[in-house]
């Protein structure tokens, strides 16, 4: 379904503004508006305040009204009631000194009323157009409540599944994250920010937040300069080029400097080198946390540092509001610097059309959670599902099979929506239980565990009894929504509660066992994977997770999802990612021998030396980019158009892909490159491109990719972006560990 079709009914009735007594300021010349503002009013534009959720005008605190009337606030976070949003705008326009409209914001992360898969699940679709559609729908729904600014997409590179916010990311790879990040920005912002159905996107968190030590949220990050430029910054550069309206600074300290007061990263890299001139907003209280970090003596110094680092707006905390005027009086900040910040904020409000149309039509409420939007959400959920194991073709389920549906998340209307769902309602969710019942009729359902963390085994007997009377067991488990997301990091990522014990009990019945996993991260399955006949990773797939999962289980759709992260065997392998360095003693340099098989009193050097773990090895459970289909696909040997290229050439790589099975397949064909010799060590592989190719049974297609020299450039030890000619390898493969390399040189 095309976005234009979806929008046709939404824009009708949205073009005419609500009548108001006094027109908002019309800054054809923003500088003229600036001249009419006092210093205190300018500083007010730099303040984003939080309003506790208010459903009616009567719920608006007097302090909020007073702050608006006095020009002390330019933006509000979390006003999500239309009547409240319009009333806040009315006060700003009719009663504030300059009639400047407010910028109303909310965390609209993976849907507003219609909930889509978590971002990590969206990345598993490898379908940027689908991500764009989801963001467009979220923007339409959120803007119907007067929200014109969101704090998404999160484009932190996430290499550690212990980190709770990996759920909110697009995974571990800078290229995939860049593609999905750009698609998300384009969806939220639409073709024109002034369209009433568009909202400003915010790329976050700048920078390095996903590298938190031990996967503990908010923790310290240390990222060497080449790694920062080659892995963590590319997604931000991509969204800046795509026109992202705003960027959010991070909580973490990076190499000793908290990100929200880091002048080098925000002013030098983001502003000067990347050319970003949009609004730079802090994360919640992150400016004043510079005091806790220990780099600012007090809130006044924190405000000075953040201001000098090019931050425009402070979220919730008030160090700007309380200290900037004094800092100007002391000559530590100039009013011209304040003007630059205010100008950016006013420009964004102007781009959003808020000066012309600050109010939102009540008639637009009807668009939320529409049948058309729910259909798109179900399609997105279906594309996010990753088939990881399917021994003996257990899936799809066969007609007439007796099914035992067991597990704590089979009927979890709330939890299937996932983390960061502020506005979704579980009454609008369709669960796996509901969908499977609708498909298969009579089934045997036993919840067995009240929730995913439960250790109560009282219902295990009932679950085993149901399993014995069935032909196949479908276990739906994993993590509740609350076990991932912000501040929800885990030291161990095994299945919580007694789920492993339950799986073992079910397997002991001898019946085929299908595990449907819902989680915000990869889950350690190494010990129980042999007990599982078929495994489907569904992430948290949103409001329509149930029908999507049911359709996959019964074969009405094909599995198309592929992993956007490397899946570890055990937690101790983390952080884990495919684009690692070779090291001087690569793990592949000697055969792996399990620790249990070591000879007694083995000589220290008798088993060789390699970068591996003696108890588990170096290989992941499932590699980046991996995912199975219900059909079989064969890849021909990759070829390069030339063995030698000149730098100015276009480099072309191809392979024949054949569907050798009996069902249609949508294959995600991936191009990986290795720069074999570099002035700094280079990754063993880097994803450079991918294509989704649909093949009918028996059909084949040659898939080709083209690159240019700029695609092979990298940052060296001096933080210079360079191209180094020499020997390269290329793989056209189904995932990061597959395929045979073709070598080529560039002169």
MIMIFI-216062 format. One line per 5 residues: number of its first residue (from 1); their letters; for each residue x, y, z of C-alpha. Coordinates in steps of 0.1 Angstrom, whole numbers. Example, Ala and Ser with C-alpha at 12.3 -4.5 7.8 and 13.67 -1.06 7.14 Angstrom:
<fizas>
1> AS> 123/-45/78 ~ 137/-11/71
</fizas>
This chain:
<fizas>
1> XXXXX> 0/0/0 ~ 15/33/-10 ~ 19/62/14 ~ 1/85/-9 ~ -30/63/-6
6> XXXXX> -28/63/31 ~ -25/101/33 ~ -54/109/10 ~ -80/109/38 ~ -57/124/64
11> XXXXX> -49/157/48 ~ -86/165/41 ~ -97/187/70 ~ -61/193/81 ~ -54/224/59
16> XXXXX> -77/248/76 ~ -67/262/110 ~ -87/264/141 ~ -100/300/145 ~ -81/320/171
21> XXXXX> -85/356/184 ~ -50/368/178 ~ -27/357/150 ~ 7/343/159 ~ 39/363/151
26> XXXXX> 47/361/115 ~ 85/361/112 ~ 91/366/75 ~ 123/380/89 ~ 133/360/120
31> XXXXX> 159/386/128 ~ 131/412/132 ~ 114/390/157 ~ 147/385/176 ~ 150/423/179
36> XXXXX> 116/425/196 ~ 126/399/222 ~ 143/406/255 ~ 173/385/265 ~ 151/366/290
41> XXXXX> 125/359/263 ~ 152/346/240 ~ 165/323/267 ~ 129/311/272 ~ 130/298/237
46> XXXXX> 159/275/247 ~ 138/259/274 ~ 119/227/269 ~ 97/219/299 ~ 78/188/308
51> XXXXX> 41/188/314 ~ 27/159/332 ~ 1/142/311 ~ -30/164/312 ~ -63/153/295
56> XXXXX> -82/185/299 ~ -76/222/300 ~ -84/222/337 ~ -55/198/342 ~ -29/223/330
61> XXXXX> -9/235/361 ~ -10/273/368 ~ 28/273/368 ~ 28/261/332 ~ 4/288/321
66> XXXXX> 25/314/339 ~ 57/302/323 ~ 42/305/288 ~ 27/340/295 ~ 61/352/307
71> XXXXX> 79/338/276 ~ 100/314/297 ~ 95/283/276 ~ 97/275/239 ~ 88/239/239
76> XXXXX> 69/213/259 ~ 74/176/262 ~ 46/151/267 ~ 15/172/260 ~ -4/145/242
81> XXXXX> -40/156/245 ~ -53/176/216 ~ -74/200/237 ~ -44/206/260 ~ -21/211/230
86> XXXXX> -44/237/214 ~ -48/255/247 ~ -11/257/253 ~ -7/272/218 ~ -35/296/225
91> XXXXX> -18/309/256 ~ 15/313/237 ~ -1/331/208 ~ -26/353/226 ~ -10/359/260
96> XXXXX> 28/357/256 ~ 49/388/249 ~ 58/379/213 ~ 31/355/202 ~ 56/328/193
101> XXXXX> 40/293/190 ~ 52/264/211 ~ 70/233/198 ~ 52/203/213 ~ 72/171/215
106> XXXXX> 68/135/225 ~ 87/102/222 ~ 70/87/192 ~ 95/58/187 ~ 78/30/168
111> XXXXX> 42/41/164 ~ 18/64/182 ~ -16/46/184 ~ -9/20/158 ~ 22/3/172
116> XXXXX> 49/-11/148 ~ 77/-35/156 ~ 105/-21/179 ~ 132/-4/158 ~ 155/-35/161
121> XXXXX> 126/-55/146 ~ 121/-30/119 ~ 158/-33/111 ~ 153/-71/108 ~ 131/-64/78
126> XXXXX> 160/-49/59 ~ 132/-29/42 ~ 138/8/44 ~ 105/16/26 ~ 86/-2/53
131> XXXXX> 105/17/80 ~ 96/49/61 ~ 59/40/60 ~ 58/32/97 ~ 73/65/106
136> XXXXX> 49/84/82 ~ 19/67/99 ~ 33/75/134 ~ 37/112/123 ~ 1/114/110
141> XXXXX> -13/100/142 ~ 9/120/166 ~ 4/153/147 ~ -34/147/150 ~ -28/155/187
146> XXXXX> -7/186/181 ~ 27/168/184 ~ 51/182/159 ~ 84/169/172 ~ 96/134/180
151> XXXXX> 128/120/195 ~ 135/93/170 ~ 152/76/152 ~ 178/63/176 ~ 208/55/154
156> XXXXX> 233/45/181 ~ 255/16/170 ~ 246/-13/193 ~ 271/-41/197 ~ 261/-54/232
161> XXXXX> 228/-72/237 ~ 230/-65/275 ~ 222/-29/268 ~ 185/-24/272 ~ 183/2/245
166> XXXXX> 195/-21/218 ~ 158/-26/213 ~ 155/10/202 ~ 184/7/178 ~ 187/-5/142
171> XXXXX> 215/-28/152 ~ 252/-31/150 ~ 261/-20/115 ~ 267/16/104 ~ 255/11/68
176> XXXXX> 222/-7/78 ~ 216/18/105 ~ 223/47/81 ~ 198/34/56 ~ 171/27/82
181> XXXXX> 178/60/100 ~ 174/80/68 ~ 142/61/59 ~ 128/69/94 ~ 136/106/91
186> XXXXX> 120/108/57 ~ 89/91/70 ~ 85/114/100 ~ 92/146/82 ~ 74/138/49
191> XXXXX> 80/158/18 ~ 75/191/35 ~ 78/199/72 ~ 50/225/69 ~ 25/197/61
196> XXXXX> 3/195/92 ~ 9/157/92 ~ 47/160/94 ~ 67/160/125 ~ 104/170/130
201> XXXXX> 126/140/135 ~ 155/139/160 ~ 184/116/155 ~ 199/104/188 ~ 221/100/208
206> XXXXX> 251/121/198 ~ 275/103/203 ~ 287/68/213 ~ 259/60/237 ~ 255/25/224
211> XXXXX> 291/16/235 ~ 283/18/272 ~ 307/-3/292 ~ 292/-37/303 ~ 260/-28/285
216> XXXXX> 249/-7/315 ~ 228/22/304 ~ 243/57/308 ~ 277/41/315 ~ 311/54/304
221> XXXXX> 322/50/268 ~ 357/49/254 ~ 359/50/216 ~ 392/57/198 ~ 390/84/172
226> XXXXX> 392/62/141 ~ 365/38/155 ~ 343/68/163 ~ 345/81/128 ~ 343/48/110
231> XXXXX> 315/31/130 ~ 295/55/152 ~ 294/87/132 ~ 283/76/97 ~ 246/72/106
236> XXXXX> 245/108/119 ~ 263/121/88 ~ 237/102/67 ~ 207/117/85 ~ 222/152/84
241> XXXXX> 225/149/46 ~ 189/137/46 ~ 177/168/63 ~ 171/157/99 ~ 156/187/117
246> XXXXX> 172/180/150 ~ 198/159/169 ~ 198/150/205 ~ 230/148/227 ~ 236/118/248
251> XXXXX> 238/110/285 ~ 272/92/284 ~ 306/106/288 ~ 328/99/258 ~ 365/96/263
256> XXXXX> 362/116/295 ~ 338/144/283 ~ 301/141/289 ~ 284/141/255 ~ 260/170/263
261> XXXXX> 289/194/270 ~ 313/180/245 ~ 325/209/223 ~ 347/187/201 ~ 319/163/191
266> XXXXX> 290/187/189 ~ 306/219/176 ~ 336/207/157 ~ 323/174/143 ~ 286/179/141
271> XXXXX> 284/216/133 ~ 316/224/114 ~ 326/191/98 ~ 291/177/91 ~ 275/211/85
276> XXXXX> 245/205/107 ~ 226/237/113 ~ 194/223/128 ~ 183/223/165 ~ 206/205/189
281> XXXXX> 186/194/220 ~ 199/178/251 ~ 185/146/265 ~ 165/148/297 ~ 186/165/324
286> XXXXX> 218/155/306 ~ 232/191/308 ~ 231/193/346 ~ 244/157/349 ~ 278/172/339
291> XXXXX> 280/181/376 ~ 275/145/386 ~ 300/133/359 ~ 325/156/377 ~ 334/180/349
296> XXXXX> 313/210/360 ~ 315/225/395 ~ 279/236/395 ~ 249/241/373 ~ 261/275/360
301> XXXXX> 293/260/348 ~ 274/231/332 ~ 252/257/313 ~ 283/275/301 ~ 299/243/289
306> XXXXX> 268/231/271 ~ 262/265/255 ~ 297/268/242 ~ 294/232/229 ~ 267/245/206
311> XXXXX> 237/230/224 ~ 205/249/215 ~ 178/236/238 ~ 178/221/273 ~ 153/194/280
316> XXXXX> 135/196/313 ~ 164/208/335 ~ 167/246/338 ~ 204/255/339 ~ 201/276/307
321> XXXXX> 170/293/320 ~ 186/301/354 ~ 221/310/343 ~ 225/322/307 ~ 215/358/314
326> XXXXX> 241/360/342 ~ 267/344/319 ~ 260/371/293 ~ 263/398/319 ~ 296/384/329
331> XXXXX> 308/384/293 ~ 313/346/292 ~ 286/342/266 ~ 275/368/241 ~ 240/377/232
336> XXXXX> 249/370/196 ~ 256/334/206 ~ 221/332/222 ~ 206/347/191 ~ 222/319/170
341> XXXXX> 205/293/191 ~ 171/311/192 ~ 173/316/154 ~ 176/278/149 ~ 146/271/171
346> XXXXX> 125/298/154 ~ 135/286/120 ~ 123/251/129 ~ 90/264/141 ~ 87/284/109
351> XXXXX> 95/253/88 ~ 68/234/106 ~ 43/260/96 ~ 35/268/133 ~ 34/305/128
356> XXXXX> 8/301/101 ~ -11/272/117 ~ -3/265/153 ~ -36/247/160 ~ -48/212/151
361> XXXXX> -82/202/138 ~ -102/179/161 ~ -116/161/130 ~ -81/146/125 ~ -87/123/155
366> XXXXX> -105/98/133 ~ -73/88/115 ~ -57/72/145 ~ -55/34/145 ~ -74/31/112
371> XXXXX> -78/-2/94 ~ -54/10/67 ~ -27/18/93 ~ -32/-15/111 ~ -28/-34/78
376> XXXXX> 6/-17/72 ~ 16/-24/108 ~ 8/-61/103 ~ 28/-62/72 ~ 57/-46/90
381> XXXXX> 54/-71/118 ~ 54/-100/93 ~ 86/-87/77 ~ 104/-83/110 ~ 101/-120/119
386> XXXXX> 133/-140/115 ~ 132/-178/111 ~ 164/-190/128 ~ 159/-228/129 ~ 135/-252/112
391> XXXXX> 147/-288/116 ~ 128/-313/95 ~ 106/-286/80 ~ 85/-284/112 ~ 72/-251/99
396> XXXXX> 49/-242/83 ~ 24/-261/105 ~ 4/-287/87 ~ -34/-285/82 ~ -52/-305/108
401> XXXXX> -24/-307/133 ~ -34/-306/170 ~ -16/-276/185 ~ -6/-270/221 ~ 0/-233/225
406> XXXXX> 20/-227/257 ~ 39/-198/273 ~ 37/-165/291 ~ 36/-143/261 ~ 11/-161/239
411> XXXXX> -16/-138/251 ~ 3/-107/261 ~ -15/-78/245 ~ 7/-52/263 ~ 40/-69/262
416> XXXXX> 40/-77/225 ~ 41/-39/218 ~ 75/-36/234 ~ 95/-8/249 ~ 88/29/245
421> XXXXX> 51/26/239 ~ 36/57/255 ~ 3/59/236 ~ -4/24/223 ~ -33/6/240
426> XXXXX> -34/-31/246 ~ -71/-32/237 ~ -59/-26/201 ~ -35/-55/201 ~ -42/-89/186
431> XXXXX> -23/-116/204 ~ -9/-149/191 ~ -35/-168/210 ~ -63/-148/193 ~ -48/-152/159
436> XXXXX> -40/-189/162 ~ -75/-196/175 ~ -89/-178/145 ~ -68/-199/122 ~ -68/-233/138
441> XXXXX> -100/-234/158 ~ -98/-256/188 ~ -63/-255/204 ~ -49/-265/238 ~ -37/-233/255
446> XXXXX> -18/-232/288 ~ -1/-200/299 ~ 21/-221/323 ~ 40/-191/336 ~ 21/-160/347
451> XXXXX> 48/-137/333 ~ 82/-141/317 ~ 101/-137/350 ~ 80/-162/369 ~ 96/-192/387
456> XXXXX> 63/-207/397 ~ 61/-242/381 ~ 27/-252/394 ~ 11/-251/359 ~ 39/-272/343
461> XXXXX> 19/-304/346 ~ -11/-288/328 ~ 13/-276/300 ~ 29/-311/296 ~ -5/-327/296
466> XXXXX> -17/-304/268 ~ 15/-311/249 ~ 11/-348/251 ~ -23/-346/236 ~ -11/-325/207
471> XXXXX> 8/-331/175 ~ 30/-300/178 ~ 39/-276/206 ~ 41/-238/200 ~ 59/-221/229
476> XXXXX> 57/-183/230 ~ 81/-168/255 ~ 110/-145/259 ~ 110/-111/276 ~ 82/-89/288
481> XXXXX> 84/-54/273 ~ 97/-40/306 ~ 128/-61/304 ~ 143/-41/276 ~ 145/-4/268
486> XXXXX> 160/25/286 ~ 176/17/320 ~ 166/-19/315 ~ 200/-35/309 ~ 207/-71/319
491> XXXXX> 239/-87/330 ~ 228/-120/317 ~ 206/-125/286 ~ 192/-160/292 ~ 155/-166/292
496> XXXXX> 142/-151/324 ~ 123/-171/351 ~ 116/-208/346 ~ 112/-207/309 ~ 143/-229/301
501> XXXXX> 129/-254/326 ~ 95/-253/309 ~ 111/-258/275 ~ 130/-289/287 ~ 98/-303/302
506> XXXXX> 79/-298/269 ~ 107/-313/249 ~ 106/-344/271 ~ 72/-352/257 ~ 88/-361/224
511> XXXXX> 65/-338/204 ~ 80/-313/179 ~ 87/-280/196 ~ 83/-246/179 ~ 97/-217/200
516> XXXXX> 83/-182/192 ~ 106/-157/209 ~ 95/-122/218 ~ 123/-100/231 ~ 140/-66/228
521> XXXXX> 174/-82/223 ~ 190/-115/212 ~ 186/-141/239 ~ 211/-167/251 ~ 198/-200/239
526> XXXXX> 229/-221/237 ~ 220/-247/263 ~ 184/-252/251 ~ 188/-248/214 ~ 192/-285/208
531> XXXXX> 157/-290/224 ~ 141/-266/199 ~ 130/-279/165 ~ 120/-246/151 ~ 128/-211/163
536> XXXXX> 112/-178/152 ~ 125/-145/165 ~ 97/-120/166 ~ 112/-92/187 ~ 83/-71/200
541> XXXXX> 63/-68/169 ~ 36/-43/179 ~ -2/-42/179 ~ -6/-67/151 ~ 21/-92/162
546> XXXXX> -4/-120/167 ~ -18/-122/131 ~ 17/-117/116 ~ 31/-146/137 ~ 1/-168/130
551> XXXXX> 4/-162/93 ~ 41/-172/94 ~ 35/-203/115 ~ 7/-215/91 ~ 27/-207/60
556> XXXXX> 4/-179/46 ~ 35/-157/43 ~ 72/-164/38 ~ 99/-157/64 ~ 118/-126/50
561> XXXXX> 135/-112/82 ~ 173/-113/87 ~ 193/-105/118 ~ 205/-69/122 ~ 228/-80/150
566> XXXXX> 252/-108/157 ~ 235/-134/180 ~ 259/-146/207 ~ 260/-182/221 ~ 265/-169/256
571> XXXXX> 265/-136/274 ~ 302/-138/280 ~ 309/-133/243 ~ 295/-97/245 ~ 301/-72/230
576> XXXXX> 299/-92/198 ~ 297/-79/162 ~ 306/-92/127 ~ 328/-63/116 ~ 356/-71/140
581> XXXXX> 393/-68/135 ~ 415/-98/125 ~ 441/-94/154 ~ 476/-107/151 ~ 464/-142/160
586> XXXXX> 429/-145/145 ~ 405/-170/160 ~ 405/-190/128 ~ 442/-196/130 ~ 437/-229/149
591> XXXXX> 409/-254/152 ~ 387/-249/183 ~ 389/-275/210 ~ 364/-274/239 ~ 379/-269/273
596> XXXXX> 365/-302/284 ~ 386/-320/258 ~ 419/-306/268 ~ 444/-333/278 ~ 452/-336/315
601> XXXXX> 483/-315/324 ~ 484/-301/289 ~ 514/-280/281 ~ 506/-242/282 ~ 515/-239/245
606> XXXXX> 504/-273/231 ~ 470/-262/219 ~ 481/-231/201 ~ 473/-194/205 ~ 443/-176/191
611> XXXXX> 418/-149/200 ~ 390/-172/212 ~ 373/-184/243 ~ 384/-218/254 ~ 350/-228/267
616> XXXXX> 327/-216/239 ~ 349/-206/209 ~ 346/-174/189 ~ 316/-181/166 ~ 282/-166/172
621> XXXXX> 250/-187/176 ~ 237/-169/145 ~ 256/-145/123 ~ 247/-109/114 ~ 224/-110/83
626> XXXXX> 212/-145/89 ~ 177/-158/85 ~ 161/-189/69 ~ 133/-192/44 ~ 107/-219/38
631> XXXXX> 124/-224/5 ~ 161/-231/-3 ~ 184/-206/-20 ~ 217/-213/-36 ~ 243/-186/-43
636> XXXXX> 267/-188/-72 ~ 303/-177/-68 ~ 307/-140/-66 ~ 325/-123/-95 ~ 341/-89/-100
641> XXXXX> 337/-71/-134 ~ 374/-65/-133 ~ 404/-79/-114 ~ 420/-44/-114 ~ 402/-11/-112
646> XXXXX> 413/25/-114 ~ 402/47/-85 ~ 378/67/-108 ~ 361/35/-120 ~ 327/21/-108
651> XXXXX> 334/-13/-91 ~ 308/-40/-100 ~ 302/-73/-82 ~ 277/-100/-91 ~ 264/-134/-82
656> XXXXX> 236/-157/-94 ~ 209/-164/-68 ~ 186/-194/-74 ~ 155/-205/-56 ~ 159/-242/-56
661> XXXXX> 129/-249/-33 ~ 91/-252/-37 ~ 80/-219/-23 ~ 85/-183/-32 ~ 114/-166/-14
666> XXXXX> 124/-130/-7 ~ 162/-131/-2 ~ 182/-103/13 ~ 214/-104/-8 ~ 243/-87/10
671> XXXXX> 275/-73/-3 ~ 305/-73/20 ~ 339/-58/14 ~ 373/-62/31 ~ 401/-37/27
676> XXXXX> 429/-62/32 ~ 458/-38/39 ~ 453/-4/55 ~ 473/22/74 ~ 452/12/104
681> XXXXX> 437/-22/110 ~ 405/-27/90 ~ 375/-49/98 ~ 374/-85/84 ~ 342/-76/66
686> XXXXX> 320/-45/62 ~ 284/-44/48 ~ 284/-20/19 ~ 250/-27/2 ~ 220/-51/2
691> XXXXX> 191/-59/-21 ~ 158/-77/-14 ~ 151/-101/-43 ~ 119/-121/-47 ~ 122/-153/-66
696> XXXXX> 95/-178/-75 ~ 103/-216/-72 ~ 129/-226/-98 ~ 138/-191/-108 ~ 172/-175/-107
701> XXXXX> 186/-140/-110 ~ 220/-124/-113 ~ 222/-97/-86 ~ 248/-70/-91 ~ 261/-42/-69
706> XXXXX> 282/-12/-78 ~ 305/8/-56 ~ 327/39/-60 ~ 359/49/-43 ~ 340/70/-18
711> XXXXX> 323/39/-5 ~ 357/24/4 ~ 371/55/22 ~ 377/54/59 ~ 392/75/87
716> XXXXX> 428/69/95 ~ 446/74/128 ~ 448/111/122 ~ 410/114/118 ~ 415/121/81
721> XXXXX> 391/105/56 ~ 412/87/31 ~ 411/63/2 ~ 439/38/1 ~ 444/18/-31
726> XXXXX> 455/-19/-29 ~ 440/-53/-24 ~ 403/-58/-15 ~ 379/-88/-12 ~ 342/-89/-19
731> XXXXX> 315/-113/-9 ~ 279/-115/-23 ~ 263/-136/4 ~ 232/-144/25 ~ 249/-133/57
736> XXXXX> 282/-122/72 ~ 297/-156/76 ~ 288/-171/42 ~ 302/-169/7 ~ 335/-172/-11
741> XXXXX> 355/-141/-16 ~ 365/-126/-49 ~ 397/-105/-48 ~ 403/-73/-68 ~ 428/-45/-66
746> XX> 423/-7/-70 ~ 452/13/-83
</fizas>
